[in-house]
């Protein structure tokens, strides 16, 4: 990654969001290209932001995140999505994007950065540990059927939760 490469910026225009889809699809294959922009726009209404890392003008890594505040963590940055294009992994892009997220969090007055990662994503876990993140809790979920009055089946929750 050359000095002129690895530029990270927030993504705001529809065209930029659409350009992030091929990378995000690797982490979120259940989201279609047709619905991607509208899903991002809906999430933005809840504080979600999308950042992209470009190398030679091409998007090679993306992160979706939000700022929040709660009793156990205080003010925090939560990473919903963090993915590097498969053919661009192990080139420092993920580390650079995560460092950018930490800096963004600090500028926003956050005390912590959090993310969930699916239990089977062992390579991602090693990456997060190398980057200074620690396993501090378990994330539990249950699928809810709104048509049945919220009774959960105990089956695995959807890919939206805990699969960064």
PyMOL commands that place a pseudoatom at each C-alpha (Angstrom):
pseudoatom trace, name=CA, resn=UNK, resi=1, chain=A, elem=C, hetatm=0, pos=[0.000, 0.000, 0.000]
pseudoatom trace, name=CA, resn=UNK, resi=2, chain=A, elem=C, hetatm=0, pos=[1.709, 3.170, -1.173]
pseudoatom trace, name=CA, resn=UNK, resi=3, chain=A, elem=C, hetatm=0, pos=[1.458, 6.520, 0.595]
pseudoatom trace, name=CA, resn=UNK, resi=4, chain=A, elem=C, hetatm=0, pos=[-0.993, 7.875, -1.981]
pseudoatom trace, name=CA, resn=UNK, resi=5, chain=A, elem=C, hetatm=0, pos=[-3.133, 4.791, -1.434]
pseudoatom trace, name=CA, resn=UNK, resi=6, chain=A, elem=C, hetatm=0, pos=[-5.205, 3.740, 1.538]
pseudoatom trace, name=CA, resn=UNK, resi=7, chain=A, elem=C, hetatm=0, pos=[-7.390, 6.851, 1.597]
pseudoatom trace, name=CA, resn=UNK, resi=8, chain=A, elem=C, hetatm=0, pos=[-10.339, 6.453, 3.998]
pseudoatom trace, name=CA, resn=UNK, resi=9, chain=A, elem=C, hetatm=0, pos=[-13.467, 8.570, 3.869]
pseudoatom trace, name=CA, resn=UNK, resi=10, chain=A, elem=C, hetatm=0, pos=[-17.090, 8.508, 4.921]
pseudoatom trace, name=CA, resn=UNK, resi=11, chain=A, elem=C, hetatm=0, pos=[-19.414, 7.419, 2.140]
pseudoatom trace, name=CA, resn=UNK, resi=12, chain=A, elem=C, hetatm=0, pos=[-22.412, 9.688, 1.534]
pseudoatom trace, name=CA, resn=UNK, resi=13, chain=A, elem=C, hetatm=0, pos=[-23.535, 9.698, -2.121]
pseudoatom trace, name=CA, resn=UNK, resi=14, chain=A, elem=C, hetatm=0, pos=[-25.657, 6.892, -3.562]
pseudoatom trace, name=CA, resn=UNK, resi=15, chain=A, elem=C, hetatm=0, pos=[-22.970, 6.184, -6.169]
pseudoatom trace, name=CA, resn=UNK, resi=16, chain=A, elem=C, hetatm=0, pos=[-20.356, 5.738, -3.439]
pseudoatom trace, name=CA, resn=UNK, resi=17, chain=A, elem=C, hetatm=0, pos=[-22.657, 3.456, -1.443]
pseudoatom trace, name=CA, resn=UNK, resi=18, chain=A, elem=C, hetatm=0, pos=[-23.268, 1.352, -4.552]
pseudoatom trace, name=CA, resn=UNK, resi=19, chain=A, elem=C, hetatm=0, pos=[-19.499, 1.135, -5.115]
pseudoatom trace, name=CA, resn=UNK, resi=20, chain=A, elem=C, hetatm=0, pos=[-19.134, -0.385, -1.613]
pseudoatom trace, name=CA, resn=UNK, resi=21, chain=A, elem=C, hetatm=0, pos=[-21.543, -3.221, -2.381]
pseudoatom trace, name=CA, resn=UNK, resi=22, chain=A, elem=C, hetatm=0, pos=[-19.091, -5.693, -3.989]
pseudoatom trace, name=CA, resn=UNK, resi=23, chain=A, elem=C, hetatm=0, pos=[-16.914, -5.571, -0.859]
pseudoatom trace, name=CA, resn=UNK, resi=24, chain=A, elem=C, hetatm=0, pos=[-19.810, -5.602, 1.630]
pseudoatom trace, name=CA, resn=UNK, resi=25, chain=A, elem=C, hetatm=0, pos=[-21.397, -8.535, -0.216]
pseudoatom trace, name=CA, resn=UNK, resi=26, chain=A, elem=C, hetatm=0, pos=[-18.492, -10.713, 0.986]
pseudoatom trace, name=CA, resn=UNK, resi=27, chain=A, elem=C, hetatm=0, pos=[-19.647, -10.195, 4.584]
pseudoatom trace, name=CA, resn=UNK, resi=28, chain=A, elem=C, hetatm=0, pos=[-23.379, -9.764, 3.968]
pseudoatom trace, name=CA, resn=UNK, resi=29, chain=A, elem=C, hetatm=0, pos=[-24.264, -12.007, 0.999]
pseudoatom trace, name=CA, resn=UNK, resi=30, chain=A, elem=C, hetatm=0, pos=[-27.950, -12.080, 1.993]
pseudoatom trace, name=CA, resn=UNK, resi=31, chain=A, elem=C, hetatm=0, pos=[-28.346, -8.413, 0.962]
pseudoatom trace, name=CA, resn=UNK, resi=32, chain=A, elem=C, hetatm=0, pos=[-29.044, -7.920, -2.726]
pseudoatom trace, name=CA, resn=UNK, resi=33, chain=A, elem=C, hetatm=0, pos=[-27.421, -5.210, -4.797]
pseudoatom trace, name=CA, resn=UNK, resi=34, chain=A, elem=C, hetatm=0, pos=[-30.885, -3.802, -5.546]
pseudoatom trace, name=CA, resn=UNK, resi=35, chain=A, elem=C, hetatm=0, pos=[-31.713, -3.272, -1.870]
pseudoatom trace, name=CA, resn=UNK, resi=36, chain=A, elem=C, hetatm=0, pos=[-28.250, -2.236, -0.645]
pseudoatom trace, name=CA, resn=UNK, resi=37, chain=A, elem=C, hetatm=0, pos=[-28.582, 1.558, -0.971]
pseudoatom trace, name=CA, resn=UNK, resi=38, chain=A, elem=C, hetatm=0, pos=[-32.046, 1.643, 0.616]
pseudoatom trace, name=CA, resn=UNK, resi=39, chain=A, elem=C, hetatm=0, pos=[-30.843, -0.545, 3.501]
pseudoatom trace, name=CA, resn=UNK, resi=40, chain=A, elem=C, hetatm=0, pos=[-27.883, 1.791, 4.115]
pseudoatom trace, name=CA, resn=UNK, resi=41, chain=A, elem=C, hetatm=0, pos=[-30.154, 4.862, 3.981]
pseudoatom trace, name=CA, resn=UNK, resi=42, chain=A, elem=C, hetatm=0, pos=[-32.532, 3.267, 6.498]
pseudoatom trace, name=CA, resn=UNK, resi=43, chain=A, elem=C, hetatm=0, pos=[-29.602, 2.472, 8.813]
pseudoatom trace, name=CA, resn=UNK, resi=44, chain=A, elem=C, hetatm=0, pos=[-28.261, 6.029, 8.475]
pseudoatom trace, name=CA, resn=UNK, resi=45, chain=A, elem=C, hetatm=0, pos=[-31.492, 7.259, 10.060]
pseudoatom trace, name=CA, resn=UNK, resi=46, chain=A, elem=C, hetatm=0, pos=[-30.389, 5.371, 13.197]
pseudoatom trace, name=CA, resn=UNK, resi=47, chain=A, elem=C, hetatm=0, pos=[-26.860, 6.839, 13.184]
pseudoatom trace, name=CA, resn=UNK, resi=48, chain=A, elem=C, hetatm=0, pos=[-25.102, 4.274, 10.985]
pseudoatom trace, name=CA, resn=UNK, resi=49, chain=A, elem=C, hetatm=0, pos=[-22.138, 5.538, 8.971]
pseudoatom trace, name=CA, resn=UNK, resi=50, chain=A, elem=C, hetatm=0, pos=[-20.282, 3.829, 6.139]
pseudoatom trace, name=CA, resn=UNK, resi=51, chain=A, elem=C, hetatm=0, pos=[-16.554, 4.347, 5.557]
pseudoatom trace, name=CA, resn=UNK, resi=52, chain=A, elem=C, hetatm=0, pos=[-14.505, 3.100, 2.624]
pseudoatom trace, name=CA, resn=UNK, resi=53, chain=A, elem=C, hetatm=0, pos=[-10.782, 2.562, 2.170]
pseudoatom trace, name=CA, resn=UNK, resi=54, chain=A, elem=C, hetatm=0, pos=[-9.617, 3.104, -1.394]
pseudoatom trace, name=CA, resn=UNK, resi=55, chain=A, elem=C, hetatm=0, pos=[-6.408, 1.942, -2.997]
pseudoatom trace, name=CA, resn=UNK, resi=56, chain=A, elem=C, hetatm=0, pos=[-5.592, 3.282, -6.463]
pseudoatom trace, name=CA, resn=UNK, resi=57, chain=A, elem=C, hetatm=0, pos=[-9.143, 4.670, -6.509]
pseudoatom trace, name=CA, resn=UNK, resi=58, chain=A, elem=C, hetatm=0, pos=[-10.729, 1.255, -5.934]
pseudoatom trace, name=CA, resn=UNK, resi=59, chain=A, elem=C, hetatm=0, pos=[-12.654, 0.387, -2.757]
pseudoatom trace, name=CA, resn=UNK, resi=60, chain=A, elem=C, hetatm=0, pos=[-10.847, -2.480, -1.025]
pseudoatom trace, name=CA, resn=UNK, resi=61, chain=A, elem=C, hetatm=0, pos=[-12.315, -2.335, 2.510]
pseudoatom trace, name=CA, resn=UNK, resi=62, chain=A, elem=C, hetatm=0, pos=[-15.466, -0.967, 4.125]
pseudoatom trace, name=CA, resn=UNK, resi=63, chain=A, elem=C, hetatm=0, pos=[-16.774, -0.433, 7.634]
pseudoatom trace, name=CA, resn=UNK, resi=64, chain=A, elem=C, hetatm=0, pos=[-20.281, 0.267, 8.844]
pseudoatom trace, name=CA, resn=UNK, resi=65, chain=A, elem=C, hetatm=0, pos=[-20.482, 1.716, 12.336]
pseudoatom trace, name=CA, resn=UNK, resi=66, chain=A, elem=C, hetatm=0, pos=[-22.399, 3.910, 14.734]
pseudoatom trace, name=CA, resn=UNK, resi=67, chain=A, elem=C, hetatm=0, pos=[-21.824, 5.962, 17.859]
pseudoatom trace, name=CA, resn=UNK, resi=68, chain=A, elem=C, hetatm=0, pos=[-23.845, 4.947, 20.902]
pseudoatom trace, name=CA, resn=UNK, resi=69, chain=A, elem=C, hetatm=0, pos=[-24.055, 5.337, 24.625]
pseudoatom trace, name=CA, resn=UNK, resi=70, chain=A, elem=C, hetatm=0, pos=[-25.223, 2.928, 27.283]
pseudoatom trace, name=CA, resn=UNK, resi=71, chain=A, elem=C, hetatm=0, pos=[-24.767, 2.160, 30.965]
pseudoatom trace, name=CA, resn=UNK, resi=72, chain=A, elem=C, hetatm=0, pos=[-22.080, -0.540, 30.767]
pseudoatom trace, name=CA, resn=UNK, resi=73, chain=A, elem=C, hetatm=0, pos=[-19.839, 1.071, 28.138]
pseudoatom trace, name=CA, resn=UNK, resi=74, chain=A, elem=C, hetatm=0, pos=[-20.497, 4.813, 28.332]
pseudoatom trace, name=CA, resn=UNK, resi=75, chain=A, elem=C, hetatm=0, pos=[-19.997, 6.473, 24.950]
pseudoatom trace, name=CA, resn=UNK, resi=76, chain=A, elem=C, hetatm=0, pos=[-18.764, 3.947, 22.359]
pseudoatom trace, name=CA, resn=UNK, resi=77, chain=A, elem=C, hetatm=0, pos=[-18.286, 3.256, 18.678]
pseudoatom trace, name=CA, resn=UNK, resi=78, chain=A, elem=C, hetatm=0, pos=[-19.908, 0.012, 17.554]
pseudoatom trace, name=CA, resn=UNK, resi=79, chain=A, elem=C, hetatm=0, pos=[-18.665, -1.635, 14.363]
pseudoatom trace, name=CA, resn=UNK, resi=80, chain=A, elem=C, hetatm=0, pos=[-21.563, -3.362, 12.600]
pseudoatom trace, name=CA, resn=UNK, resi=81, chain=A, elem=C, hetatm=0, pos=[-19.578, -4.336, 9.516]
pseudoatom trace, name=CA, resn=UNK, resi=82, chain=A, elem=C, hetatm=0, pos=[-15.852, -4.561, 8.797]
pseudoatom trace, name=CA, resn=UNK, resi=83, chain=A, elem=C, hetatm=0, pos=[-14.651, -6.329, 5.673]
pseudoatom trace, name=CA, resn=UNK, resi=84, chain=A, elem=C, hetatm=0, pos=[-11.723, -6.287, 3.274]
pseudoatom trace, name=CA, resn=UNK, resi=85, chain=A, elem=C, hetatm=0, pos=[-12.112, -7.610, -0.253]
pseudoatom trace, name=CA, resn=UNK, resi=86, chain=A, elem=C, hetatm=0, pos=[-10.905, -11.225, -0.203]
pseudoatom trace, name=CA, resn=UNK, resi=87, chain=A, elem=C, hetatm=0, pos=[-8.131, -10.726, -2.768]
pseudoatom trace, name=CA, resn=UNK, resi=88, chain=A, elem=C, hetatm=0, pos=[-6.892, -7.675, -0.831]
pseudoatom trace, name=CA, resn=UNK, resi=89, chain=A, elem=C, hetatm=0, pos=[-6.561, -9.285, 2.608]
pseudoatom trace, name=CA, resn=UNK, resi=90, chain=A, elem=C, hetatm=0, pos=[-3.258, -9.438, 4.507]
pseudoatom trace, name=CA, resn=UNK, resi=91, chain=A, elem=C, hetatm=0, pos=[-2.077, -6.174, 2.939]
pseudoatom trace, name=CA, resn=UNK, resi=92, chain=A, elem=C, hetatm=0, pos=[-2.737, -3.929, 5.940]
pseudoatom trace, name=CA, resn=UNK, resi=93, chain=A, elem=C, hetatm=0, pos=[-6.080, -2.509, 4.792]
pseudoatom trace, name=CA, resn=UNK, resi=94, chain=A, elem=C, hetatm=0, pos=[-8.116, -3.954, 7.664]
pseudoatom trace, name=CA, resn=UNK, resi=95, chain=A, elem=C, hetatm=0, pos=[-5.607, -2.714, 10.235]
pseudoatom trace, name=CA, resn=UNK, resi=96, chain=A, elem=C, hetatm=0, pos=[-5.601, 0.748, 8.670]
pseudoatom trace, name=CA, resn=UNK, resi=97, chain=A, elem=C, hetatm=0, pos=[-9.401, 0.918, 8.619]
pseudoatom trace, name=CA, resn=UNK, resi=98, chain=A, elem=C, hetatm=0, pos=[-9.646, -0.284, 12.226]
pseudoatom trace, name=CA, resn=UNK, resi=99, chain=A, elem=C, hetatm=0, pos=[-7.050, 2.314, 13.298]
pseudoatom trace, name=CA, resn=UNK, resi=100, chain=A, elem=C, hetatm=0, pos=[-9.123, 4.972, 11.502]
pseudoatom trace, name=CA, resn=UNK, resi=101, chain=A, elem=C, hetatm=0, pos=[-12.240, 3.788, 13.375]
pseudoatom trace, name=CA, resn=UNK, resi=102, chain=A, elem=C, hetatm=0, pos=[-10.385, 4.059, 16.707]
pseudoatom trace, name=CA, resn=UNK, resi=103, chain=A, elem=C, hetatm=0, pos=[-9.288, 7.591, 15.823]
pseudoatom trace, name=CA, resn=UNK, resi=104, chain=A, elem=C, hetatm=0, pos=[-12.833, 8.510, 14.730]
pseudoatom trace, name=CA, resn=UNK, resi=105, chain=A, elem=C, hetatm=0, pos=[-14.127, 7.133, 18.048]
pseudoatom trace, name=CA, resn=UNK, resi=106, chain=A, elem=C, hetatm=0, pos=[-11.627, 9.203, 20.031]
pseudoatom trace, name=CA, resn=UNK, resi=107, chain=A, elem=C, hetatm=0, pos=[-12.569, 12.384, 18.140]
pseudoatom trace, name=CA, resn=UNK, resi=108, chain=A, elem=C, hetatm=0, pos=[-16.233, 11.668, 18.930]
pseudoatom trace, name=CA, resn=UNK, resi=109, chain=A, elem=C, hetatm=0, pos=[-15.463, 11.345, 22.643]
pseudoatom trace, name=CA, resn=UNK, resi=110, chain=A, elem=C, hetatm=0, pos=[-15.963, 7.587, 22.763]
pseudoatom trace, name=CA, resn=UNK, resi=111, chain=A, elem=C, hetatm=0, pos=[-14.476, 5.583, 25.602]
pseudoatom trace, name=CA, resn=UNK, resi=112, chain=A, elem=C, hetatm=0, pos=[-14.562, 2.222, 23.821]
pseudoatom trace, name=CA, resn=UNK, resi=113, chain=A, elem=C, hetatm=0, pos=[-14.878, 0.468, 20.466]
pseudoatom trace, name=CA, resn=UNK, resi=114, chain=A, elem=C, hetatm=0, pos=[-16.974, -2.710, 20.258]
pseudoatom trace, name=CA, resn=UNK, resi=115, chain=A, elem=C, hetatm=0, pos=[-17.891, -5.281, 17.632]
pseudoatom trace, name=CA, resn=UNK, resi=116, chain=A, elem=C, hetatm=0, pos=[-19.369, -8.763, 17.402]
pseudoatom trace, name=CA, resn=UNK, resi=117, chain=A, elem=C, hetatm=0, pos=[-17.811, -11.534, 15.357]
pseudoatom trace, name=CA, resn=UNK, resi=118, chain=A, elem=C, hetatm=0, pos=[-19.416, -14.848, 14.474]
pseudoatom trace, name=CA, resn=UNK, resi=119, chain=A, elem=C, hetatm=0, pos=[-17.974, -17.752, 16.447]
pseudoatom trace, name=CA, resn=UNK, resi=120, chain=A, elem=C, hetatm=0, pos=[-16.755, -19.527, 13.297]
pseudoatom trace, name=CA, resn=UNK, resi=121, chain=A, elem=C, hetatm=0, pos=[-14.714, -16.547, 11.986]
pseudoatom trace, name=CA, resn=UNK, resi=122, chain=A, elem=C, hetatm=0, pos=[-11.419, -17.641, 13.572]
pseudoatom trace, name=CA, resn=UNK, resi=123, chain=A, elem=C, hetatm=0, pos=[-9.196, -15.645, 11.175]
pseudoatom trace, name=CA, resn=UNK, resi=124, chain=A, elem=C, hetatm=0, pos=[-11.125, -12.482, 12.029]
pseudoatom trace, name=CA, resn=UNK, resi=125, chain=A, elem=C, hetatm=0, pos=[-10.706, -13.220, 15.740]
pseudoatom trace, name=CA, resn=UNK, resi=126, chain=A, elem=C, hetatm=0, pos=[-6.937, -13.521, 15.346]
pseudoatom trace, name=CA, resn=UNK, resi=127, chain=A, elem=C, hetatm=0, pos=[-6.892, -10.235, 13.411]
pseudoatom trace, name=CA, resn=UNK, resi=128, chain=A, elem=C, hetatm=0, pos=[-8.901, -8.417, 16.107]
pseudoatom trace, name=CA, resn=UNK, resi=129, chain=A, elem=C, hetatm=0, pos=[-6.643, -9.745, 18.860]
pseudoatom trace, name=CA, resn=UNK, resi=130, chain=A, elem=C, hetatm=0, pos=[-3.532, -8.651, 16.924]
pseudoatom trace, name=CA, resn=UNK, resi=131, chain=A, elem=C, hetatm=0, pos=[-5.102, -5.192, 16.671]
pseudoatom trace, name=CA, resn=UNK, resi=132, chain=A, elem=C, hetatm=0, pos=[-5.605, -4.937, 20.429]
pseudoatom trace, name=CA, resn=UNK, resi=133, chain=A, elem=C, hetatm=0, pos=[-9.256, -5.979, 20.778]
pseudoatom trace, name=CA, resn=UNK, resi=134, chain=A, elem=C, hetatm=0, pos=[-10.098, -8.442, 23.527]
pseudoatom trace, name=CA, resn=UNK, resi=135, chain=A, elem=C, hetatm=0, pos=[-12.873, -10.995, 23.909]
pseudoatom trace, name=CA, resn=UNK, resi=136, chain=A, elem=C, hetatm=0, pos=[-14.872, -9.561, 26.807]
pseudoatom trace, name=CA, resn=UNK, resi=137, chain=A, elem=C, hetatm=0, pos=[-18.364, -11.047, 26.506]
pseudoatom trace, name=CA, resn=UNK, resi=138, chain=A, elem=C, hetatm=0, pos=[-20.653, -13.470, 24.729]
pseudoatom trace, name=CA, resn=UNK, resi=139, chain=A, elem=C, hetatm=0, pos=[-23.471, -12.236, 22.506]
pseudoatom trace, name=CA, resn=UNK, resi=140, chain=A, elem=C, hetatm=0, pos=[-26.725, -14.195, 22.732]
pseudoatom trace, name=CA, resn=UNK, resi=141, chain=A, elem=C, hetatm=0, pos=[-29.596, -13.937, 20.274]
pseudoatom trace, name=CA, resn=UNK, resi=142, chain=A, elem=C, hetatm=0, pos=[-32.882, -15.562, 19.389]
pseudoatom trace, name=CA, resn=UNK, resi=143, chain=A, elem=C, hetatm=0, pos=[-34.951, -15.312, 16.230]
pseudoatom trace, name=CA, resn=UNK, resi=144, chain=A, elem=C, hetatm=0, pos=[-38.242, -13.508, 16.749]
pseudoatom trace, name=CA, resn=UNK, resi=145, chain=A, elem=C, hetatm=0, pos=[-41.322, -14.174, 14.654]
pseudoatom trace, name=CA, resn=UNK, resi=146, chain=A, elem=C, hetatm=0, pos=[-43.399, -10.975, 14.763]
pseudoatom trace, name=CA, resn=UNK, resi=147, chain=A, elem=C, hetatm=0, pos=[-46.332, -12.905, 13.257]
pseudoatom trace, name=CA, resn=UNK, resi=148, chain=A, elem=C, hetatm=0, pos=[-46.388, -15.261, 16.267]
pseudoatom trace, name=CA, resn=UNK, resi=149, chain=A, elem=C, hetatm=0, pos=[-46.285, -12.619, 18.955]
pseudoatom trace, name=CA, resn=UNK, resi=150, chain=A, elem=C, hetatm=0, pos=[-42.530, -12.670, 19.461]
pseudoatom trace, name=CA, resn=UNK, resi=151, chain=A, elem=C, hetatm=0, pos=[-42.058, -16.276, 20.529]
pseudoatom trace, name=CA, resn=UNK, resi=152, chain=A, elem=C, hetatm=0, pos=[-38.530, -17.255, 19.583]
pseudoatom trace, name=CA, resn=UNK, resi=153, chain=A, elem=C, hetatm=0, pos=[-37.622, -20.645, 18.223]
pseudoatom trace, name=CA, resn=UNK, resi=154, chain=A, elem=C, hetatm=0, pos=[-34.152, -20.818, 19.709]
pseudoatom trace, name=CA, resn=UNK, resi=155, chain=A, elem=C, hetatm=0, pos=[-32.736, -21.261, 16.215]
pseudoatom trace, name=CA, resn=UNK, resi=156, chain=A, elem=C, hetatm=0, pos=[-29.720, -19.295, 15.107]
pseudoatom trace, name=CA, resn=UNK, resi=157, chain=A, elem=C, hetatm=0, pos=[-30.489, -15.601, 14.621]
pseudoatom trace, name=CA, resn=UNK, resi=158, chain=A, elem=C, hetatm=0, pos=[-30.103, -13.981, 11.242]
pseudoatom trace, name=CA, resn=UNK, resi=159, chain=A, elem=C, hetatm=0, pos=[-26.777, -12.923, 9.764]
pseudoatom trace, name=CA, resn=UNK, resi=160, chain=A, elem=C, hetatm=0, pos=[-27.483, -9.332, 10.808]
pseudoatom trace, name=CA, resn=UNK, resi=161, chain=A, elem=C, hetatm=0, pos=[-26.434, -10.036, 14.384]
pseudoatom trace, name=CA, resn=UNK, resi=162, chain=A, elem=C, hetatm=0, pos=[-22.976, -10.985, 15.504]
pseudoatom trace, name=CA, resn=UNK, resi=163, chain=A, elem=C, hetatm=0, pos=[-21.366, -11.816, 12.196]
pseudoatom trace, name=CA, resn=UNK, resi=164, chain=A, elem=C, hetatm=0, pos=[-18.804, -9.089, 11.713]
for i in range(1, 164): cmd.bond("trace and resi %d" % i, "trace and resi %d" % (i + 1))
show_as sticks, trace
zoom trace
